[in-house]
Amino acid sequence: MTTLLYLVRHGETDWNRARKIQGSTDIPLNDTGRAQAARTGTLLARRSWDGVASSPLSRARETAQIIGRTVGIGEIETIDQIVERRYGEAEGLEDRELARRFPGSTPVPGRETREAVAARVIPALIGLAERHPDSNLIVATHGGVIRTVLNAVAPASPGHRGIPITNGSVHSFRHIDGGLELVAFDDPIEEDSVTDDCGDIVDQNAIEQRESAL
């Protein structure tokens, strides 16, 4: 047996709805986000789970708590290293403001590189899996984090750049041979968790829009 990690993107926030870049800014879930988390918890309750972990940001932690109550796990393990990517001076900006202040490929001061995100997130997820061998774990985290893991462990996966990372969506990975590998994005949980009221991080985050076009 191996450990499976089901990475869940947190529910919607008011900044998601307004298409403001969040990053490390701690913005809580709104009522839509709480409903999305509850729906994801109901979907995940179809299976048996051994633990729930979360980023320290409140939008991820509340998502984890809502899911945990639904699947019968009350204790949430907080992992600081899986916090969302830092977008520096772009945080709080929407796409027009970003284009005005940092046009084209102008560097954004303080923006964390995708490589730096991978360097902290991947070892943290591997460490989580090693602490919980032969387990099924839910991990509430962020769109930028999930996109980074996907790019790092499955760069050649057909069509992976077009896969939406929506609020409340579920993305599964396997811990094997000391690393992570993508399980599949055609898991029935993933299909059912993407609904019309769930926003894609690429649509919500103007920096992710820029990078997805590269």
Backbone as JSON Lines, residues from 0, in Angstrom:
{"i":0,"aa":"M","n":[0.83,-1.21,0.0],"ca":[0.0,0.0,0.0],"c":[0.86,1.26,0.0]}
{"i":1,"aa":"T","n":[0.28,2.35,-0.47],"ca":[0.95,3.63,-0.47],"c":[0.02,4.69,0.13]}
{"i":2,"aa":"T","n":[0.57,5.84,0.42],"ca":[-0.23,6.93,0.93],"c":[-0.76,7.77,-0.23]}
{"i":3,"aa":"L","n":[-2.04,8.08,-0.19],"ca":[-2.67,8.93,-1.2],"c":[-2.98,10.28,-0.58]}
{"i":4,"aa":"L","n":[-2.64,11.34,-1.3],"ca":[-2.9,12.7,-0.87],"c":[-3.94,13.31,-1.81]}
{"i":5,"aa":"Y","n":[-5.04,13.72,-1.26],"ca":[-6.08,14.38,-2.04],"c":[-6.02,15.88,-1.74]}
{"i":6,"aa":"L","n":[-5.44,16.63,-2.67],"ca":[-5.29,18.07,-2.46],"c":[-6.59,18.77,-2.85]}
{"i":7,"aa":"V","n":[-7.13,19.54,-1.91],"ca":[-8.39,20.25,-2.11],"c":[-8.1,21.74,-2.12]}
{"i":8,"aa":"R","n":[-8.56,22.41,-3.16],"ca":[-8.46,23.87,-3.16],"c":[-9.56,24.42,-2.26]}
{"i":9,"aa":"H","n":[-9.22,25.43,-1.45],"ca":[-10.18,26.04,-0.54],"c":[-11.39,26.6,-1.29]}
{"i":10,"aa":"G","n":[-12.45,26.86,-0.56],"ca":[-13.65,27.47,-1.12],"c":[-13.44,28.94,-1.46]}
{"i":11,"aa":"E","n":[-14.47,29.51,-2.06],"ca":[-14.38,30.89,-2.54],"c":[-14.27,31.9,-1.4]}
{"i":12,"aa":"T","n":[-13.56,32.99,-1.68],"ca":[-13.49,34.17,-0.8],"c":[-14.03,35.38,-1.56]}
{"i":13,"aa":"D","n":[-14.23,36.46,-0.84],"ca":[-14.68,37.68,-1.51],"c":[-13.64,38.19,-2.5]}
{"i":14,"aa":"W","n":[-12.35,37.97,-2.2],"ca":[-11.31,38.39,-3.15],"c":[-11.31,37.51,-4.39]}
{"i":15,"aa":"N","n":[-11.59,36.22,-4.24],"ca":[-11.76,35.37,-5.42],"c":[-12.87,35.93,-6.3]}
{"i":16,"aa":"R","n":[-13.99,36.26,-5.68],"ca":[-15.15,36.74,-6.44],"c":[-14.82,38.05,-7.16]}
{"i":17,"aa":"A","n":[-14.05,38.9,-6.5],"ca":[-13.68,40.19,-7.09],"c":[-12.46,40.08,-8.01]}
{"i":18,"aa":"R","n":[-11.9,38.88,-8.13],"ca":[-10.71,38.62,-8.94],"c":[-9.51,39.44,-8.48]}
{"i":19,"aa":"K","n":[-9.37,39.52,-7.17],"ca":[-8.19,40.14,-6.58],"c":[-7.18,39.05,-6.23]}
{"i":20,"aa":"I","n":[-5.93,39.33,-6.45],"ca":[-4.87,38.37,-6.16],"c":[-4.69,38.27,-4.65]}
{"i":21,"aa":"Q","n":[-4.78,37.04,-4.11],"ca":[-4.72,36.85,-2.66],"c":[-3.32,36.5,-2.17]}
{"i":22,"aa":"G","n":[-2.77,35.41,-2.68],"ca":[-1.47,34.98,-2.21],"c":[-1.46,34.71,-0.72]}
{"i":23,"aa":"S","n":[-0.51,35.29,-0.01],"ca":[-0.37,35.04,1.43],"c":[-1.29,35.91,2.27]}
{"i":24,"aa":"T","n":[-2.06,36.82,1.64],"ca":[-3.01,37.63,2.39],"c":[-4.12,36.72,2.93]}
{"i":25,"aa":"D","n":[-4.44,36.87,4.2],"ca":[-5.36,35.93,4.86],"c":[-6.8,36.41,4.73]}
{"i":26,"aa":"I","n":[-7.45,35.98,3.66],"ca":[-8.84,36.34,3.39],"c":[-9.73,35.14,3.71]}
{"i":27,"aa":"P","n":[-10.78,35.33,4.51],"ca":[-11.62,34.18,4.92],"c":[-12.57,33.74,3.82]}
{"i":28,"aa":"L","n":[-13.15,32.56,3.99],"ca":[-14.2,32.09,3.1],"c":[-15.41,33.0,3.18]}
{"i":29,"aa":"N","n":[-16.13,33.1,2.06],"ca":[-17.47,33.7,2.11],"c":[-18.5,32.57,2.19]}
{"i":30,"aa":"D","n":[-19.77,32.93,2.16],"ca":[-20.8,31.89,2.31],"c":[-20.78,30.91,1.15]}
{"i":31,"aa":"T","n":[-20.5,31.39,-0.06],"ca":[-20.37,30.47,-1.19],"c":[-19.23,29.5,-0.96]}
{"i":32,"aa":"G","n":[-18.11,30.0,-0.45],"ca":[-16.96,29.14,-0.18],"c":[-17.26,28.08,0.86]}
{"i":33,"aa":"R","n":[-18.03,28.45,1.86],"ca":[-18.41,27.45,2.88],"c":[-19.31,26.38,2.29]}
{"i":34,"aa":"A","n":[-20.21,26.8,1.41],"ca":[-21.08,25.82,0.76],"c":[-20.28,24.9,-0.15]}
{"i":35,"aa":"Q","n":[-19.28,25.45,-0.84],"ca":[-18.42,24.63,-1.69],"c":[-17.65,23.62,-0.86]}
{"i":36,"aa":"A","n":[-17.11,24.06,0.27],"ca":[-16.38,23.15,1.15],"c":[-17.29,22.03,1.67]}
{"i":37,"aa":"A","n":[-18.52,22.39,2.02],"ca":[-19.47,21.38,2.5],"c":[-19.78,20.36,1.41]}
{"i":38,"aa":"R","n":[-19.95,20.84,0.18],"ca":[-20.24,19.92,-0.92],"c":[-19.04,18.99,-1.16]}
{"i":39,"aa":"T","n":[-17.84,19.55,-1.12],"ca":[-16.65,18.72,-1.29],"c":[-16.55,17.69,-0.17]}
{"i":40,"aa":"G","n":[-16.87,18.1,1.05],"ca":[-16.85,17.15,2.16],"c":[-17.82,16.0,1.94]}
{"i":41,"aa":"T","n":[-19.0,16.3,1.41],"ca":[-19.99,15.25,1.13],"c":[-19.45,14.28,0.08]}
{"i":42,"aa":"L","n":[-18.78,14.81,-0.95],"ca":[-18.19,13.95,-1.97],"c":[-17.09,13.08,-1.38]}
{"i":43,"aa":"L","n":[-16.24,13.68,-0.56],"ca":[-15.13,12.92,0.01],"c":[-15.61,11.87,1.01]}
{"i":44,"aa":"A","n":[-16.77,12.1,1.6],"ca":[-17.31,11.14,2.57],"c":[-17.68,9.82,1.92]}
{"i":45,"aa":"R","n":[-17.63,9.73,0.59],"ca":[-17.85,8.45,-0.09],"c":[-16.72,7.46,0.22]}
{"i":46,"aa":"R","n":[-15.58,7.97,0.69],"ca":[-14.41,7.13,0.95],"c":[-14.0,7.22,2.41]}
{"i":47,"aa":"S","n":[-13.07,6.36,2.8],"ca":[-12.57,6.36,4.18],"c":[-11.26,7.15,4.24]}
{"i":48,"aa":"W","n":[-11.09,7.92,5.34],"ca":[-9.94,8.81,5.46],"c":[-9.23,8.6,6.79]}
{"i":49,"aa":"D","n":[-7.91,8.86,6.76],"ca":[-7.08,8.68,7.95],"c":[-6.62,9.99,8.55]}
{"i":50,"aa":"G","n":[-6.79,11.1,7.84],"ca":[-6.34,12.37,8.38],"c":[-6.66,13.52,7.45]}
{"i":51,"aa":"V","n":[-6.67,14.74,8.05],"ca":[-6.9,15.96,7.3],"c":[-5.82,16.96,7.7]}
{"i":52,"aa":"A","n":[-5.2,17.57,6.69],"ca":[-4.17,18.58,6.92],"c":[-4.55,19.86,6.19]}
{"i":53,"aa":"S","n":[-3.9,20.96,6.57],"ca":[-4.29,22.24,6.0],"c":[-3.13,23.23,6.0]}
{"i":54,"aa":"S","n":[-3.18,24.13,5.04],"ca":[-2.4,25.37,5.09],"c":[-2.83,26.17,6.32]}
{"i":55,"aa":"P","n":[-1.98,27.05,6.84],"ca":[-2.38,27.85,8.0],"c":[-3.34,28.98,7.69]}
{"i":56,"aa":"L","n":[-3.51,29.37,6.42],"ca":[-4.4,30.48,6.1],"c":[-5.85,30.1,6.39]}
{"i":57,"aa":"S","n":[-6.63,31.06,6.86],"ca":[-7.98,30.75,7.37],"c":[-8.89,30.17,6.3]}
{"i":58,"aa":"R","n":[-8.75,30.59,5.04],"ca":[-9.64,30.06,4.0],"c":[-9.41,28.57,3.77]}
{"i":59,"aa":"A","n":[-8.16,28.13,3.9],"ca":[-7.86,26.7,3.77],"c":[-8.23,25.96,5.05]}
{"i":60,"aa":"R","n":[-7.93,26.57,6.18],"ca":[-8.19,25.86,7.44],"c":[-9.69,25.68,7.67]}
{"i":61,"aa":"E","n":[-10.5,26.7,7.35],"ca":[-11.95,26.51,7.52],"c":[-12.47,25.48,6.53]}
{"i":62,"aa":"T","n":[-11.93,25.46,5.31],"ca":[-12.3,24.41,4.35],"c":[-12.0,23.04,4.94]}
{"i":63,"aa":"A","n":[-10.81,22.89,5.54],"ca":[-10.43,21.61,6.15],"c":[-11.36,21.25,7.31]}
{"i":64,"aa":"Q","n":[-11.72,22.23,8.12],"ca":[-12.59,21.96,9.26],"c":[-13.98,21.51,8.81]}
{"i":65,"aa":"I","n":[-14.52,22.18,7.78],"ca":[-15.84,21.8,7.28],"c":[-15.8,20.37,6.72]}
{"i":66,"aa":"I","n":[-14.76,20.08,5.93],"ca":[-14.61,18.74,5.37],"c":[-14.39,17.72,6.48]}
{"i":67,"aa":"G","n":[-13.55,18.06,7.44],"ca":[-13.26,17.14,8.53],"c":[-14.5,16.74,9.3]}
{"i":68,"aa":"R","n":[-15.37,17.71,9.57],"ca":[-16.61,17.38,10.29],"c":[-17.46,16.4,9.48]}
{"i":69,"aa":"T","n":[-17.45,16.56,8.17],"ca":[-18.29,15.71,7.33],"c":[-17.74,14.29,7.23]}
{"i":70,"aa":"V","n":[-16.41,14.16,7.19],"ca":[-15.82,12.82,7.04],"c":[-15.48,12.18,8.38]}
{"i":71,"aa":"G","n":[-15.75,12.9,9.49],"ca":[-15.56,12.32,10.81],"c":[-14.17,12.44,11.37]}
{"i":72,"aa":"I","n":[-13.42,13.47,10.95],"ca":[-12.08,13.7,11.5],"c":[-12.04,15.12,12.07]}
{"i":73,"aa":"G","n":[-11.83,15.22,13.37],"ca":[-11.88,16.51,14.05],"c":[-10.56,17.23,14.15]}
{"i":74,"aa":"E","n":[-9.46,16.49,14.17],"ca":[-8.14,17.11,14.36],"c":[-7.53,17.45,13.0]}
{"i":75,"aa":"I","n":[-7.16,18.72,12.8],"ca":[-6.57,19.18,11.56],"c":[-5.09,19.46,11.79]}
{"i":76,"aa":"E","n":[-4.25,18.84,10.99],"ca":[-2.8,19.07,11.07],"c":[-2.44,20.27,10.2]}
{"i":77,"aa":"T","n":[-1.83,21.31,10.8],"ca":[-1.45,22.51,10.06],"c":[-0.02,22.37,9.54]}
{"i":78,"aa":"I","n":[0.16,22.67,8.27],"ca":[1.48,22.58,7.63],"c":[1.8,23.94,7.03]}
{"i":79,"aa":"D","n":[2.71,24.66,7.67],"ca":[3.03,26.02,7.24],"c":[3.56,26.09,5.82]}
{"i":80,"aa":"Q","n":[4.3,25.07,5.4],"ca":[4.97,25.12,4.1],"c":[4.03,25.02,2.9]}
{"i":81,"aa":"I","n":[2.76,24.65,3.13],"ca":[1.84,24.55,1.99],"c":[0.94,25.77,1.89]}
{"i":82,"aa":"V","n":[1.35,26.86,2.5],"ca":[0.66,28.12,2.36],"c":[0.72,28.56,0.89]}
{"i":83,"aa":"E","n":[-0.22,29.42,0.5],"ca":[-0.28,29.85,-0.89],"c":[0.98,30.61,-1.31]}
{"i":84,"aa":"R","n":[1.23,30.6,-2.57],"ca":[2.33,31.35,-3.18],"c":[2.22,32.83,-2.82]}
{"i":85,"aa":"R","n":[3.34,33.47,-2.55],"ca":[3.37,34.91,-2.28],"c":[3.47,35.67,-3.61]}
{"i":86,"aa":"Y","n":[2.57,36.62,-3.79],"ca":[2.57,37.41,-5.02],"c":[3.09,38.82,-4.82]}
{"i":87,"aa":"G","n":[3.67,39.08,-3.66],"ca":[4.34,40.35,-3.41],"c":[3.41,41.55,-3.56]}
{"i":88,"aa":"E","n":[3.89,42.56,-4.28],"ca":[3.14,43.8,-4.42],"c":[1.9,43.66,-5.29]}
{"i":89,"aa":"A","n":[1.7,42.5,-5.89],"ca":[0.49,42.26,-6.67],"c":[-0.69,41.87,-5.8]}
{"i":90,"aa":"E","n":[-0.47,41.5,-4.55],"ca":[-1.57,41.05,-3.7],"c":[-2.56,42.2,-3.47]}
{"i":91,"aa":"G","n":[-3.83,41.89,-3.62],"ca":[-4.87,42.89,-3.5],"c":[-5.25,43.56,-4.8]}
{"i":92,"aa":"L","n":[-4.5,43.29,-5.88],"ca":[-4.79,43.9,-7.18],"c":[-5.66,42.98,-8.02]}
{"i":93,"aa":"E","n":[-6.52,43.56,-8.86],"ca":[-7.22,42.79,-9.87],"c":[-6.53,43.04,-11.21]}
{"i":94,"aa":"D","n":[-7.02,42.41,-12.28],"ca":[-6.23,42.35,-13.51],"c":[-5.92,43.72,-14.11]}
{"i":95,"aa":"R","n":[-6.88,44.66,-14.07],"ca":[-6.61,45.98,-14.66],"c":[-5.56,46.75,-13.85]}
{"i":96,"aa":"E","n":[-5.65,46.63,-12.52],"ca":[-4.65,47.3,-11.68],"c":[-3.27,46.7,-11.88]}
{"i":97,"aa":"L","n":[-3.22,45.37,-12.01],"ca":[-1.93,44.71,-12.26],"c":[-1.33,45.18,-13.57]}
{"i":98,"aa":"A","n":[-2.15,45.25,-14.63],"ca":[-1.66,45.68,-15.93],"c":[-1.18,47.12,-15.91]}
{"i":99,"aa":"R","n":[-1.82,47.94,-15.11],"ca":[-1.41,49.35,-15.02],"c":[-0.1,49.51,-14.27]}
{"i":100,"aa":"R","n":[0.02,48.8,-13.15],"ca":[1.21,48.97,-12.31],"c":[2.4,48.16,-12.8]}
{"i":101,"aa":"F","n":[2.11,46.98,-13.36],"ca":[3.19,46.08,-13.81],"c":[2.85,45.58,-15.21]}
{"i":102,"aa":"P","n":[2.95,46.43,-16.21],"ca":[2.52,46.04,-17.57],"c":[3.39,44.95,-18.17]}
{"i":103,"aa":"G","n":[2.76,44.13,-19.04],"ca":[3.51,43.11,-19.77],"c":[4.23,42.15,-18.84]}
{"i":104,"aa":"S","n":[5.53,41.99,-19.07],"ca":[6.34,41.07,-18.27],"c":[7.14,41.78,-17.18]}
{"i":105,"aa":"T","n":[6.71,42.97,-16.79],"ca":[7.39,43.7,-15.71],"c":[7.43,42.86,-14.45]}
{"i":106,"aa":"P","n":[8.61,42.67,-13.85],"ca":[8.67,41.87,-12.62],"c":[7.86,42.51,-11.5]}
{"i":107,"aa":"V","n":[7.23,41.67,-10.7],"ca":[6.47,42.13,-9.54],"c":[7.33,41.95,-8.3]}
{"i":108,"aa":"P","n":[7.72,43.03,-7.63],"ca":[8.56,42.9,-6.43],"c":[7.91,42.0,-5.38]}
{"i":109,"aa":"G","n":[8.69,41.08,-4.86],"ca":[8.22,40.2,-3.8],"c":[7.49,38.96,-4.28]}
{"i":110,"aa":"R","n":[7.29,38.8,-5.59],"ca":[6.58,37.62,-6.08],"c":[7.46,36.38,-5.92]}
{"i":111,"aa":"E","n":[6.9,35.33,-5.34],"ca":[7.61,34.07,-5.14],"c":[7.63,33.29,-6.45]}
{"i":112,"aa":"T","n":[8.76,32.76,-6.82],"ca":[8.84,31.99,-8.06],"c":[8.16,30.64,-7.89]}
{"i":113,"aa":"R","n":[7.73,30.08,-9.02],"ca":[7.13,28.75,-8.99],"c":[8.14,27.73,-8.43]}
{"i":114,"aa":"E","n":[9.41,27.9,-8.76],"ca":[10.45,26.97,-8.28],"c":[10.59,27.04,-6.77]}
{"i":115,"aa":"A","n":[10.48,28.25,-6.21],"ca":[10.58,28.39,-4.76],"c":[9.38,27.76,-4.07]}
{"i":116,"aa":"V","n":[8.21,27.88,-4.67],"ca":[7.02,27.23,-4.1],"c":[7.22,25.72,-4.08]}
{"i":117,"aa":"A","n":[7.68,25.17,-5.2],"ca":[7.91,23.72,-5.27],"c":[8.92,23.27,-4.24]}
{"i":118,"aa":"A","n":[9.94,24.07,-4.01],"ca":[11.01,23.69,-3.08],"c":[10.53,23.58,-1.64]}
{"i":119,"aa":"R","n":[9.47,24.29,-1.28],"ca":[8.94,24.16,0.09],"c":[7.74,23.21,0.16]}
{"i":120,"aa":"V","n":[6.93,23.19,-0.9],"ca":[5.69,22.41,-0.84],"c":[5.94,20.92,-1.03]}
{"i":121,"aa":"I","n":[6.71,20.55,-2.04],"ca":[6.9,19.12,-2.35],"c":[7.5,18.38,-1.16]}
{"i":122,"aa":"P","n":[8.61,18.86,-0.55],"ca":[9.13,18.15,0.62],"c":[8.14,18.08,1.78]}
{"i":123,"aa":"A","n":[7.33,19.13,1.95],"ca":[6.35,19.12,3.04],"c":[5.29,18.05,2.81]}
{"i":124,"aa":"L","n":[4.83,17.89,1.57],"ca":[3.83,16.86,1.28],"c":[4.43,15.46,1.41]}
{"i":125,"aa":"I","n":[5.67,15.3,0.96],"ca":[6.34,14.01,1.13],"c":[6.5,13.69,2.61]}
{"i":126,"aa":"G","n":[6.89,14.7,3.39],"ca":[7.01,14.5,4.84],"c":[5.7,14.1,5.48]}
{"i":127,"aa":"L","n":[4.61,14.73,5.05],"ca":[3.28,14.36,5.56],"c":[2.97,12.9,5.25]}
{"i":128,"aa":"A","n":[3.24,12.5,4.02],"ca":[2.98,11.11,3.62],"c":[3.84,10.14,4.42]}
{"i":129,"aa":"E","n":[5.08,10.5,4.67],"ca":[5.97,9.6,5.42],"c":[5.57,9.5,6.88]}
{"i":130,"aa":"R","n":[4.95,10.55,7.43],"ca":[4.47,10.49,8.81],"c":[3.2,9.65,8.93]}
{"i":131,"aa":"H","n":[2.53,9.44,7.79],"ca":[1.27,8.7,7.79],"c":[1.32,7.63,6.7]}
{"i":132,"aa":"P","n":[2.14,6.6,6.89],"ca":[2.26,5.58,5.84],"c":[0.95,4.81,5.64]}
{"i":133,"aa":"D","n":[0.75,4.4,4.39],"ca":[-0.43,3.59,4.03],"c":[-1.73,4.25,4.48]}
{"i":134,"aa":"S","n":[-1.86,5.53,4.17],"ca":[-3.02,6.3,4.61],"c":[-3.65,7.05,3.44]}
{"i":135,"aa":"N","n":[-4.91,7.41,3.63],"ca":[-5.61,8.3,2.71],"c":[-5.8,9.64,3.42]}
{"i":136,"aa":"L","n":[-5.2,10.69,2.87],"ca":[-5.17,11.98,3.53],"c":[-5.78,13.07,2.67]}
{"i":137,"aa":"I","n":[-6.54,13.95,3.31],"ca":[-7.09,15.14,2.66],"c":[-6.22,16.32,3.04]}
{"i":138,"aa":"V","n":[-5.85,17.15,2.06],"ca":[-4.98,18.3,2.31],"c":[-5.65,19.54,1.72]}
{"i":139,"aa":"A","n":[-6.11,20.44,2.57],"ca":[-6.74,21.68,2.12],"c":[-5.67,22.73,1.87]}
{"i":140,"aa":"T","n":[-5.57,23.2,0.64],"ca":[-4.51,24.12,0.29],"c":[-5.01,25.11,-0.77]}
{"i":141,"aa":"H","n":[-4.18,25.51,-1.7],"ca":[-4.46,26.66,-2.55],"c":[-4.2,26.34,-4.02]}
{"i":142,"aa":"G","n":[-4.82,27.14,-4.89],"ca":[-4.7,26.9,-6.32],"c":[-3.27,27.0,-6.83]}
{"i":143,"aa":"G","n":[-2.53,28.01,-6.37],"ca":[-1.14,28.15,-6.8],"c":[-0.28,26.99,-6.35]}
{"i":144,"aa":"V","n":[-0.56,26.48,-5.16],"ca":[0.17,25.32,-4.64],"c":[-0.15,24.08,-5.48]}
{"i":145,"aa":"I","n":[-1.42,23.84,-5.75],"ca":[-1.81,22.65,-6.51],"c":[-1.23,22.72,-7.92]}
{"i":146,"aa":"R","n":[-1.3,23.89,-8.55],"ca":[-0.72,24.04,-9.89],"c":[0.77,23.76,-9.87]}
{"i":147,"aa":"T","n":[1.46,24.22,-8.84],"ca":[2.9,23.98,-8.72],"c":[3.2,22.5,-8.59]}
{"i":148,"aa":"V","n":[2.44,21.79,-7.73],"ca":[2.66,20.35,-7.57],"c":[2.42,19.63,-8.88]}
{"i":149,"aa":"L","n":[1.36,19.98,-9.56],"ca":[1.06,19.35,-10.85],"c":[2.18,19.58,-11.85]}
{"i":150,"aa":"N","n":[2.65,20.8,-11.97],"ca":[3.72,21.1,-12.91],"c":[5.02,20.37,-12.56]}
{"i":151,"aa":"A","n":[5.26,20.2,-11.25],"ca":[6.51,19.59,-10.82],"c":[6.51,18.08,-11.01]}
{"i":152,"aa":"V","n":[5.39,17.43,-10.72],"ca":[5.39,15.96,-10.71],"c":[4.84,15.36,-11.99]}
{"i":153,"aa":"A","n":[4.13,16.16,-12.79],"ca":[3.55,15.61,-14.03],"c":[3.67,16.62,-15.17]}
{"i":154,"aa":"P","n":[4.89,17.07,-15.46],"ca":[5.06,18.11,-16.49],"c":[4.65,17.65,-17.88]}
{"i":155,"aa":"A","n":[4.67,16.36,-18.13],"ca":[4.33,15.85,-19.46],"c":[2.91,15.3,-19.53]}
{"i":156,"aa":"S","n":[2.13,15.48,-18.47],"ca":[0.77,14.94,-18.47],"c":[-0.05,15.6,-19.57]}
{"i":157,"aa":"P","n":[-0.67,14.82,-20.46],"ca":[-1.4,15.4,-21.6],"c":[-2.49,16.37,-21.15]}
{"i":158,"aa":"G","n":[-2.42,17.57,-21.66],"ca":[-3.47,18.54,-21.4],"c":[-3.51,19.09,-20.0]}
{"i":159,"aa":"H","n":[-2.45,18.89,-19.19],"ca":[-2.56,19.31,-17.8],"c":[-2.66,20.82,-17.64]}
{"i":160,"aa":"R","n":[-2.14,21.59,-18.58],"ca":[-2.21,23.04,-18.45],"c":[-3.65,23.55,-18.57]}
{"i":161,"aa":"G","n":[-4.51,22.78,-19.18],"ca":[-5.89,23.21,-19.33],"c":[-6.81,22.73,-18.22]}
{"i":162,"aa":"I","n":[-6.27,21.99,-17.25],"ca":[-7.1,21.46,-16.17],"c":[-7.44,22.59,-15.19]}
{"i":163,"aa":"P","n":[-8.71,22.86,-14.94],"ca":[-9.07,23.94,-14.02],"c":[-8.75,23.57,-12.57]}
{"i":164,"aa":"I","n":[-8.25,24.54,-11.84],"ca":[-8.06,24.39,-10.4],"c":[-9.13,25.27,-9.75]}
{"i":165,"aa":"T","n":[-10.29,24.7,-9.53],"ca":[-11.44,25.48,-9.08],"c":[-11.62,25.4,-7.58]}
{"i":166,"aa":"N","n":[-12.36,26.37,-7.04],"ca":[-12.65,26.36,-5.6],"c":[-13.37,25.08,-5.21]}
{"i":167,"aa":"G","n":[-12.82,24.38,-4.21],"ca":[-13.43,23.16,-3.71],"c":[-13.08,21.91,-4.49]}
{"i":168,"aa":"S","n":[-12.26,22.04,-5.55],"ca":[-11.96,20.86,-6.36],"c":[-10.91,19.98,-5.69]}
{"i":169,"aa":"V","n":[-10.87,18.7,-6.12],"ca":[-10.04,17.67,-5.5],"c":[-9.07,17.11,-6.53]}
{"i":170,"aa":"H","n":[-7.8,16.99,-6.15],"ca":[-6.76,16.53,-7.08],"c":[-5.86,15.53,-6.35]}
{"i":171,"aa":"S","n":[-5.74,14.33,-6.88],"ca":[-5.14,13.24,-6.12],"c":[-3.73,12.9,-6.6]}
{"i":172,"aa":"F","n":[-2.87,12.61,-5.61],"ca":[-1.47,12.26,-5.85],"c":[-1.1,11.08,-4.96]}
{"i":173,"aa":"R","n":[-0.12,10.32,-5.42],"ca":[0.35,9.14,-4.69],"c":[1.79,9.37,-4.23]}
{"i":174,"aa":"H","n":[2.06,8.99,-2.98],"ca":[3.45,8.99,-2.48],"c":[4.06,7.63,-2.77]}
{"i":175,"aa":"I","n":[5.11,7.62,-3.57],"ca":[5.73,6.36,-3.97],"c":[7.21,6.59,-4.26]}
{"i":176,"aa":"D","n":[8.05,5.68,-3.79],"ca":[9.5,5.73,-4.02],"c":[10.1,7.07,-3.59]}
{"i":177,"aa":"G","n":[9.61,7.6,-2.47],"ca":[10.16,8.83,-1.93],"c":[9.73,10.1,-2.63]}
{"i":178,"aa":"G","n":[8.78,10.0,-3.57],"ca":[8.31,11.17,-4.29],"c":[6.81,11.15,-4.45]}
{"i":179,"aa":"L","n":[6.31,12.04,-5.29],"ca":[4.88,12.13,-5.56],"c":[4.62,11.88,-7.04]}
{"i":180,"aa":"E","n":[3.49,11.27,-7.34],"ca":[3.06,11.13,-8.72],"c":[1.58,11.42,-8.81]}
{"i":181,"aa":"L","n":[1.18,11.97,-9.94],"ca":[-0.22,12.25,-10.19],"c":[-0.98,10.94,-10.33]}
{"i":182,"aa":"V","n":[-2.11,10.83,-9.65],"ca":[-2.96,9.65,-9.82],"c":[-3.8,9.81,-11.07]}
{"i":183,"aa":"A","n":[-4.7,10.77,-11.06],"ca":[-5.55,11.04,-12.22],"c":[-6.44,12.22,-11.91]}
{"i":184,"aa":"F","n":[-6.82,12.93,-12.95],"ca":[-7.79,14.0,-12.78],"c":[-9.18,13.57,-13.26]}
{"i":185,"aa":"D","n":[-9.33,12.3,-13.6],"ca":[-10.66,11.82,-13.98],"c":[-11.33,11.05,-12.85]}
{"i":186,"aa":"D","n":[-10.84,11.25,-11.62],"ca":[-11.49,10.68,-10.44],"c":[-12.92,11.2,-10.38]}
{"i":187,"aa":"P","n":[-13.9,10.34,-10.12],"ca":[-15.28,10.83,-10.04],"c":[-15.47,11.95,-9.04]}
{"i":188,"aa":"I","n":[-14.68,11.94,-7.95],"ca":[-14.79,13.03,-6.98],"c":[-14.44,14.34,-7.67]}
{"i":189,"aa":"E","n":[-13.36,14.34,-8.44],"ca":[-12.94,15.57,-9.11],"c":[-13.99,16.05,-10.1]}
{"i":190,"aa":"E","n":[-14.56,15.16,-10.87],"ca":[-15.57,15.57,-11.84],"c":[-16.77,16.19,-11.16]}
{"i":191,"aa":"D","n":[-17.22,15.58,-10.08],"ca":[-18.41,16.07,-9.4],"c":[-18.16,17.36,-8.64]}
{"i":192,"aa":"S","n":[-16.91,17.64,-8.26],"ca":[-16.63,18.81,-7.43],"c":[-16.5,20.08,-8.25]}
{"i":193,"aa":"V","n":[-16.42,19.98,-9.57],"ca":[-16.32,21.16,-10.42],"c":[-17.73,21.53,-10.88]}
{"i":194,"aa":"T","n":[-18.26,22.62,-10.35],"ca":[-19.62,23.04,-10.69],"c":[-19.59,24.5,-11.13]}
{"i":195,"aa":"D","n":[-20.73,24.99,-11.57],"ca":[-20.79,26.32,-12.18],"c":[-20.4,27.44,-11.23]}
{"i":196,"aa":"D","n":[-20.57,27.25,-9.93],"ca":[-20.25,28.34,-9.0],"c":[-18.82,28.28,-8.49]}
{"i":197,"aa":"C","n":[-17.99,27.41,-9.07],"ca":[-16.61,27.27,-8.64],"c":[-15.69,27.99,-9.63]}
{"i":198,"aa":"G","n":[-14.92,28.96,-9.15],"ca":[-14.04,29.72,-10.02],"c":[-12.67,29.09,-10.18]}
{"i":199,"aa":"D","n":[-12.09,29.24,-11.36],"ca":[-10.76,28.73,-11.67],"c":[-9.71,29.75,-11.25]}
{"i":200,"aa":"I","n":[-8.62,29.29,-10.64],"ca":[-7.58,30.22,-10.2],"c":[-7.02,31.04,-11.36]}
{"i":201,"aa":"V","n":[-6.96,30.47,-12.55],"ca":[-6.44,31.22,-13.69],"c":[-7.35,32.4,-14.02]}
{"i":202,"aa":"D","n":[-8.65,32.22,-13.89],"ca":[-9.58,33.32,-14.13],"c":[-9.55,34.35,-13.01]}
{"i":203,"aa":"Q","n":[-9.3,33.89,-11.79],"ca":[-9.36,34.76,-10.63],"c":[-8.07,35.53,-10.37]}
{"i":204,"aa":"N","n":[-6.96,35.06,-10.91],"ca":[-5.64,35.57,-10.55],"c":[-4.9,36.0,-11.81]}
{"i":205,"aa":"A","n":[-4.68,37.3,-11.98],"ca":[-4.11,37.82,-13.22],"c":[-2.67,37.36,-13.44]}
{"i":206,"aa":"I","n":[-1.92,37.11,-12.39],"ca":[-0.55,36.59,-12.58],"c":[-0.61,35.17,-13.09]}
{"i":207,"aa":"E","n":[-1.51,34.36,-12.54],"ca":[-1.65,33.0,-13.05],"c":[-2.12,33.01,-14.51]}
{"i":208,"aa":"Q","n":[-2.94,33.99,-14.89],"ca":[-3.34,34.13,-16.28],"c":[-2.12,34.35,-17.17]}
{"i":209,"aa":"R","n":[-1.23,35.24,-16.74],"ca":[-0.02,35.53,-17.51],"c":[0.84,34.27,-17.67]}
{"i":210,"aa":"E","n":[1.01,33.56,-16.58],"ca":[1.93,32.42,-16.61],"c":[1.34,31.24,-17.37]}
{"i":211,"aa":"S","n":[0.02,31.08,-17.35],"ca":[-0.58,29.97,-18.05],"c":[-0.48,30.15,-19.56]}
{"i":212,"aa":"A","n":[-0.23,31.36,-20.01],"ca":[-0.14,31.63,-21.44],"c":[1.28,31.42,-21.97]}
{"i":213,"aa":"L","n":[2.24,31.2,-21.07],"ca":[3.64,31.02,-21.49],"c":[3.87,29.66,-22.13]}
